[in-house]
Amino acid sequence: RDVVVYQNRRLGSTKRSLVVVTGKVMAGIDLDSGSEVDVDHDLRRVRVVLPPAKVLGVEVTGMRTYDERNGLWNLFQPADRDTIYQLAREQLVSAAGELGVAAHAEESARRLLGAMIHPDGYTVDVVFGRPGKSPTVAPAER
């Protein structure tokens, strides 16, 4: 949930709107960006390189206008509401970044892969970065 304050000034006339927006942000790992898996059977260790998590989608589930004021020469138009909607989406993405949603998605992926591979007696190292490069190594899941 976030608050969007929209203001537009034209011909010395200002229109304003205060909108509370609620939404859902989906963060995850886009495997189409590439991944890499190396298995060392002797050491019973699996190294998985995944692209960094990111916001994959935003769904605005509700918008409630608490204040809307037209300017004298500057009335609200449908394009203004489209702009407010876009601002709401951008603010939800920004809020997700501040809350560490991508880091949470990476930790969830690390735990899931560790849980899937551990029963076979293997240790998994999950690394986030670009496959083929030297990404930052994450702690091993045991």
C-alpha positions as CSV (number, residue, x, y, z in Angstrom):
1,R,0.0,0.0,0.0
2,D,1.3,3.4,-0.9
3,V,0.2,7.0,-1.3
4,V,0.4,8.8,-4.7
5,V,0.3,12.5,-4.8
6,Y,-0.3,13.8,-8.3
7,Q,0.1,17.5,-9.2
8,N,0.0,19.1,-12.6
9,R,0.4,22.8,-13.3
10,R,-0.7,24.4,-16.5
11,L,-1.4,28.0,-17.4
12,G,-0.9,29.0,-13.8
13,S,-3.6,26.5,-12.7
14,T,-2.8,23.5,-10.6
15,K,-4.8,20.2,-10.4
16,R,-4.0,17.8,-7.5
17,S,-5.0,14.3,-6.5
18,L,-4.2,12.2,-3.4
19,V,-4.7,8.5,-4.1
20,V,-4.0,5.5,-1.9
21,V,-3.0,2.5,-3.9
22,T,-2.8,-1.1,-3.0
23,G,-1.2,-3.8,-5.0
24,K,0.8,-6.9,-5.4
25,V,4.4,-7.1,-6.5
26,M,5.8,-10.4,-7.8
27,A,9.5,-10.8,-7.5
28,G,11.4,-13.9,-8.7
29,I,14.2,-15.2,-10.9
30,D,13.9,-15.1,-14.6
31,L,15.5,-18.4,-15.7
32,D,15.3,-17.3,-19.4
33,S,18.1,-14.9,-18.5
34,G,20.4,-18.0,-18.1
35,S,21.5,-20.3,-15.4
36,E,24.3,-22.7,-14.8
37,V,24.6,-25.9,-12.8
38,D,27.9,-27.6,-12.0
39,V,27.9,-31.0,-10.1
40,D,30.9,-32.4,-8.4
41,H,30.0,-36.0,-7.7
42,D,33.2,-36.7,-5.8
43,L,32.7,-33.9,-3.3
44,R,28.9,-34.3,-3.5
45,R,28.5,-30.6,-4.1
46,V,26.2,-28.8,-6.5
47,R,26.9,-25.2,-7.6
48,V,24.0,-23.3,-9.1
49,V,24.4,-19.9,-10.7
50,L,21.1,-18.0,-11.2
51,P,20.4,-14.5,-12.4
52,P,19.7,-12.0,-9.7
53,A,16.1,-11.8,-8.5
54,K,14.0,-8.8,-9.7
55,V,10.5,-7.5,-9.9
56,L,8.7,-9.5,-12.5
57,G,5.2,-8.0,-12.3
58,V,3.0,-5.4,-10.5
59,E,-0.7,-5.7,-10.1
60,V,-2.6,-2.7,-8.8
61,T,-5.5,-4.2,-6.9
62,G,-7.1,-1.0,-5.7
63,M,-7.0,2.8,-6.0
64,R,-8.9,5.1,-3.7
65,T,-9.0,8.8,-4.3
66,Y,-9.2,10.8,-1.1
67,D,-8.8,14.3,-2.6
68,E,-9.1,15.5,-6.2
69,R,-9.0,19.2,-7.1
70,N,-9.3,20.6,-10.6
71,G,-7.4,23.8,-11.5
72,L,-9.4,26.7,-12.9
73,W,-8.0,26.2,-16.4
74,N,-6.6,22.7,-15.8
75,L,-9.3,20.1,-15.5
76,F,-8.8,16.3,-14.9
77,Q,-8.7,14.3,-18.1
78,P,-8.5,10.5,-18.6
79,A,-4.8,10.9,-19.4
80,D,-4.3,12.3,-15.9
81,R,-5.7,9.1,-14.4
82,D,-3.5,7.0,-16.7
83,T,-0.5,8.9,-15.4
84,I,-1.6,8.4,-11.8
85,Y,-2.0,4.7,-12.4
86,Q,1.6,4.6,-13.9
87,L,2.9,6.5,-10.9
88,A,1.2,4.0,-8.6
89,R,2.9,1.1,-10.3
90,E,6.3,2.8,-10.1
91,Q,5.8,3.6,-6.4
92,L,4.9,0.0,-5.7
93,V,8.0,-1.2,-7.4
94,S,10.1,1.3,-5.5
95,A,8.5,0.2,-2.2
96,A,9.2,-3.4,-3.0
97,G,12.9,-2.5,-3.5
98,E,12.9,-0.7,-0.1
99,L,11.4,-3.7,1.5
100,G,14.0,-6.1,0.0
101,V,11.5,-8.2,-1.9
102,A,14.2,-9.3,-4.4
103,A,16.5,-10.4,-1.6
104,H,13.6,-12.4,-0.1
105,A,13.1,-14.1,-3.5
106,E,16.8,-15.0,-3.7
107,E,16.7,-16.5,-0.1
108,S,13.6,-18.4,-0.9
109,A,15.2,-19.9,-4.1
110,R,18.3,-20.8,-2.0
111,R,16.3,-22.6,0.6
112,L,14.1,-24.4,-2.0
113,L,17.1,-25.7,-4.0
114,G,18.9,-26.7,-0.8
115,A,15.8,-28.6,0.4
116,M,15.4,-30.4,-3.0
117,I,19.1,-31.4,-3.3
118,H,20.0,-32.1,0.3
119,P,18.1,-35.4,0.7
120,D,20.4,-36.9,-1.9
121,G,23.3,-36.1,0.4
122,Y,24.6,-33.2,-1.8
123,T,25.4,-29.7,-0.6
124,V,24.2,-26.9,-2.8
125,D,25.9,-23.5,-3.3
126,V,23.5,-21.0,-4.9
127,V,25.2,-18.0,-6.5
128,F,23.4,-15.0,-8.0
129,G,24.9,-13.3,-10.9
130,R,25.4,-13.8,-14.6
131,P,26.4,-17.3,-15.7
132,G,29.9,-17.5,-17.0
133,K,31.1,-14.6,-14.9
134,S,32.4,-14.7,-11.3
135,P,29.4,-13.9,-9.3
136,T,29.3,-13.3,-5.6
137,V,29.1,-16.6,-3.7
138,A,26.2,-17.0,-1.4
139,P,26.5,-19.1,1.8
140,A,26.1,-22.8,1.2
141,E,22.8,-24.4,2.1
142,R,23.5,-27.6,4.1
